[in-house]
Amino acid sequence: MSEEASDSESQDIQEHNETVRALSAGLLQIYEPKLKEVKETLKELINKQNDLQIALTNEKSAFTSQQIQEVNEMVLKTKAYKDKVTRIKMQMHQIHQRTKNLRTKALEIQELKVNQCATKLQQLHYEESLVANSKRTPRKS
């Protein structure tokens, strides 16, 4: 009976092994294509990440810290120059307005002076004509 029990156990183990193999093969058939696809996608993603990391490292190494500092300084200088240009532009506008006002005042003063000179000249001609008239007419004394 021990041989029979041993044969029976051996047969059960073989059936169990075949069942496990069949189930394993079935599971592999179901999930293996999807797993291979996921594995390929992950490989592709990792390769792209590595390429991106290499590109970033190259870009970073292309700029030294001194160059970055120089660029920052240039940006600050540009801002300062822009402010300076704006200030100069405002000052030029103010100067233009003052010049315009001064020209207007100068023209008014010039016109006033011309009128005064014309008035003085008329006064002088009038006085000369009076003097000339007084010399023409004899005095009655």
C-alpha positions as CSV (number, residue, x, y, z in Angstrom):
1,M,0.0,0.0,0.0
2,S,2.8,2.3,0.5
3,E,3.8,1.9,-3.1
4,E,0.3,2.7,-4.1
5,A,0.2,5.7,-1.8
6,S,3.5,6.8,-3.2
7,D,2.3,6.4,-6.8
8,S,-0.9,8.3,-6.0
9,E,1.0,11.1,-4.4
10,S,3.4,11.2,-7.3
11,Q,0.5,11.3,-9.7
12,D,-1.2,14.1,-7.7
13,I,2.1,16.1,-7.7
14,Q,2.4,15.7,-11.4
15,E,-1.2,16.8,-12.0
16,H,-0.6,19.7,-9.7
17,N,2.5,20.6,-11.5
18,E,0.7,20.4,-14.9
19,T,-2.1,22.5,-13.5
20,V,0.4,25.1,-12.3
21,R,2.1,25.1,-15.6
22,A,-1.1,25.5,-17.5
23,L,-2.3,28.4,-15.3
24,S,1.1,30.0,-15.6
25,A,1.0,29.7,-19.3
26,G,-2.5,31.2,-19.4
27,L,-1.5,34.1,-17.2
28,L,1.6,34.7,-19.4
29,Q,-0.6,34.7,-22.5
30,I,-2.9,37.3,-21.0
31,Y,-0.5,39.7,-19.4
32,E,2.8,39.2,-21.3
33,P,1.9,41.4,-24.3
34,K,0.8,44.2,-22.1
35,L,3.8,43.9,-19.9
36,K,6.1,43.9,-22.9
37,E,4.4,47.0,-24.2
38,V,4.7,48.8,-20.8
39,K,8.4,47.7,-20.6
40,E,9.1,49.2,-24.1
41,T,7.2,52.4,-23.2
42,L,9.2,52.7,-19.9
43,K,12.5,52.1,-21.8
44,E,11.5,54.8,-24.3
45,L,10.6,57.2,-21.5
46,I,13.9,56.5,-19.7
47,N,15.9,57.1,-22.9
48,K,14.1,60.4,-23.5
49,Q,14.7,61.5,-19.9
50,N,18.4,60.6,-20.2
51,D,18.6,62.6,-23.5
52,L,16.9,65.6,-21.9
53,Q,19.2,65.4,-18.9
54,I,22.2,65.3,-21.1
55,A,20.9,68.3,-23.1
56,L,20.3,70.3,-20.0
57,T,23.7,69.5,-18.6
58,N,25.3,70.6,-21.9
59,E,23.3,73.8,-21.8
60,K,24.2,74.5,-18.2
61,S,27.9,73.8,-18.8
62,A,27.8,76.1,-21.8
63,F,27.2,79.0,-19.5
64,T,29.7,79.6,-16.7
65,S,28.7,81.4,-13.6
66,Q,30.7,84.4,-14.7
67,Q,28.7,84.6,-17.9
68,I,25.5,84.3,-16.0
69,Q,26.7,87.1,-13.7
70,E,27.7,89.2,-16.8
71,V,24.2,88.7,-18.3
72,N,22.6,89.8,-15.0
73,E,24.8,92.9,-14.9
74,M,23.9,93.7,-18.5
75,V,20.2,93.5,-17.6
76,L,20.7,95.8,-14.6
77,K,22.7,98.3,-16.8
78,T,19.9,98.1,-19.4
79,K,17.3,99.0,-16.8
80,A,19.5,101.9,-15.5
81,Y,20.1,103.2,-19.0
82,K,16.4,103.0,-19.8
83,D,15.6,105.1,-16.7
84,K,18.4,107.5,-17.6
85,V,17.0,107.9,-21.2
86,T,13.5,108.5,-19.8
87,R,14.8,111.2,-17.5
88,I,16.8,112.9,-20.3
89,K,13.7,112.8,-22.5
90,M,11.7,114.5,-19.8
91,Q,14.4,117.1,-19.3
92,M,14.6,117.8,-23.1
93,H,10.9,118.2,-23.2
94,Q,11.1,120.7,-20.3
95,I,13.9,122.6,-22.0
96,H,11.9,122.6,-25.3
97,Q,8.9,124.1,-23.4
98,R,11.1,126.8,-21.7
99,T,12.8,127.6,-25.1
100,K,9.4,128.0,-26.7
101,N,8.2,130.3,-23.9
102,L,11.4,132.3,-24.1
103,R,11.1,132.7,-27.9
104,T,7.5,133.9,-27.4
105,K,8.6,136.4,-24.7
106,A,11.6,137.5,-26.9
107,L,9.2,138.1,-29.8
108,E,6.9,140.1,-27.6
109,I,9.8,142.2,-26.2
110,Q,11.1,142.7,-29.7
111,E,7.7,143.9,-30.9
112,L,7.4,146.2,-27.9
113,K,10.9,147.6,-28.6
114,V,10.1,148.1,-32.3
115,N,6.9,149.9,-31.3
116,Q,8.8,152.0,-28.7
117,C,11.4,152.9,-31.3
118,A,8.7,153.8,-33.8
119,T,7.0,155.9,-31.2
120,K,10.3,157.6,-30.3
121,L,11.0,158.1,-34.0
122,Q,7.6,159.6,-34.5
123,Q,8.1,161.8,-31.5
124,L,11.5,162.9,-32.8
125,H,10.1,163.7,-36.3
126,Y,7.3,165.6,-34.6
127,E,9.7,167.6,-32.5
128,E,11.9,168.2,-35.5
129,S,9.0,169.4,-37.5
130,L,8.0,171.7,-34.6
131,V,11.6,173.1,-34.4
132,A,11.6,173.5,-38.2
133,N,8.2,175.3,-38.1
134,S,9.5,177.6,-35.3
135,K,12.5,178.5,-37.4
136,R,10.4,179.3,-40.4
137,T,8.0,181.5,-38.7
138,P,9.7,184.6,-37.3
139,R,9.1,185.4,-33.7
140,K,7.1,188.4,-32.8
141,S,8.9,190.1,-30.1
